[in-house]
Amino acid sequence: MNSVSICNKWELPLLDGKGGHYRYLDTASRRNAECFLELVDGLRVASAVEYFGGVGIFSTIIQQVLHPFQHYVFDVDPDCVAQLRTIRGLQATHGDAHETMGTLQAELVVCDFATCTLRTVDEWPWSRVVAQRPRYIVASDTAIRRLGLHRSIYSRLASQNIHTFSDYVNAYSRHMWTRHGYSITRVAHHVYSYFLLEPGLSPGATITKVTAK
Ligand SMILES: C[S@@+](CC[C@H](N)C(=O)[O-])C[C@H]1O[C@@H](n2cnc3c(N)ncnc32)[C@H](O)[C@@H]1O
């Protein structure tokens, strides 16, 4: 049986599988987990829901660090769901996030999209998610790697000039505040970004670049 080392702290045994996040296990950076840990460490929540559970790397961090009383995890891929069901303390269910997002109430909502940027963020049912009034939302974003290439698209979408990553974060935050009443309070990133959103208008987000350990 294979396993994956999470933040050099936890070893997650893996069932054999091919779909969903299994396809990216060799290429996905270990720093994704470091970013997620950076954002959630210190939060106190009684319940969590993940709508893109993958193989359970973030689920393991949630179990080990946050110890929620209720922890629900969905994924659209059957191999991932089988793998998620090996992790103690959570309830894993097959489900497409287009339908599942916002169906459960939880204090922490995690959306680790396969890909998502300002260009596609509105394709997901955020209105249902925020209607459940979560205290925290973590959303992944893949724009940073090609920000230079797509600057003009993001600037047009945001109706403001986006030059730097910080400009992009501010624009994303304003977008979510205007539409859903949540804004970004913290960011952890390497070549992918993870945003922590909370209700209300944040004066500005703390941005942490996670380096290899
Ligand atoms: C970036 S991976 C998530 C990795 C996860 N955080 C972990 O710790 O293993 C994205 C996952 O989203 C799943 N996915 C893609 N589209 C989906 C959808 N529409 N609904 C639910 N899950 C989806 C994929 O199967 C994949 O496992």
The ligand as an SDF file (V2000), in Angstrom:
LIG
                    3D

 27 29  0  0  0  0  0  0  0  0999 V2000
   -7.3740   19.4190   -5.9400 C   0  0  0  0  0  0  0  0  0  0  0  0
   -8.1880   17.8660   -5.6950 S   0  0  0  0  0  0  0  0  0  0  0  0
   -8.5920   17.9230   -3.9770 C   0  0  0  0  0  0  0  0  0  0  0  0
   -7.4670   17.3990   -3.1150 C   0  0  0  0  0  0  0  0  0  0  0  0
   -7.8850   17.2710   -1.6610 C   0  0  0  0  0  0  0  0  0  0  0  0
   -7.9360   18.5650   -0.9920 N   0  0  0  0  0  0  0  0  0  0  0  0
   -7.0020   16.3240   -0.8710 C   0  0  0  0  0  0  0  0  0  0  0  0
   -6.6140   16.7100    0.2360 O   0  0  0  0  0  0  0  0  0  0  0  0
   -6.7090   15.2070   -1.3490 O   0  0  0  0  0  0  0  0  0  0  0  0
   -9.7350   18.1530   -6.4630 C   0  0  0  0  0  0  0  0  0  0  0  0
  -10.7260   16.9970   -6.3100 C   0  0  0  0  0  0  0  0  0  0  0  0
  -11.9800   17.4890   -6.7720 O   0  0  0  0  0  0  0  0  0  0  0  0
  -12.6820   16.4100   -7.3350 C   0  0  0  0  0  0  0  0  0  0  0  0
  -13.7040   17.0280   -8.2010 N   0  0  0  0  0  0  0  0  0  0  0  0
  -13.5610   17.5680   -9.4390 C   0  0  0  0  0  0  0  0  0  0  0  0
  -14.7390   18.0550   -9.8710 N   0  0  0  0  0  0  0  0  0  0  0  0
  -15.6460   17.8170   -8.8880 C   0  0  0  0  0  0  0  0  0  0  0  0
  -17.0230   18.1000   -8.7300 C   0  0  0  0  0  0  0  0  0  0  0  0
  -17.7240   18.7200   -9.7050 N   0  0  0  0  0  0  0  0  0  0  0  0
  -17.6110   17.7440   -7.5860 N   0  0  0  0  0  0  0  0  0  0  0  0
  -16.9270   17.1160   -6.5960 C   0  0  0  0  0  0  0  0  0  0  0  0
  -15.6140   16.8130   -6.6860 N   0  0  0  0  0  0  0  0  0  0  0  0
  -14.9830   17.1580   -7.8200 C   0  0  0  0  0  0  0  0  0  0  0  0
  -11.6660   15.5720   -8.0380 C   0  0  0  0  0  0  0  0  0  0  0  0
  -12.1280   14.2360   -8.1320 O   0  0  0  0  0  0  0  0  0  0  0  0
  -10.4450   15.7430   -7.1080 C   0  0  0  0  0  0  0  0  0  0  0  0
  -10.3210   14.6310   -6.2680 O   0  0  0  0  0  0  0  0  0  0  0  0
  1  2  1  0
  2  3  1  0
  2 10  1  0
  3  4  1  0
  4  5  1  0
  5  6  1  0
  5  7  1  0
  7  8  2  0
  7  9  1  0
 10 11  1  0
 11 12  1  0
 11 26  1  0
 12 13  1  0
 13 14  1  0
 13 24  1  0
 14 15  1  0
 14 23  1  0
 15 16  2  0
 16 17  1  0
 17 18  1  0
 17 23  2  0
 18 19  1  0
 18 20  2  0
 20 21  1  0
 21 22  2  0
 22 23  1  0
 24 25  1  0
 24 26  1  0
 26 27  1  0
M  CHG  2   2   1   9  -1
M  END
$$$$
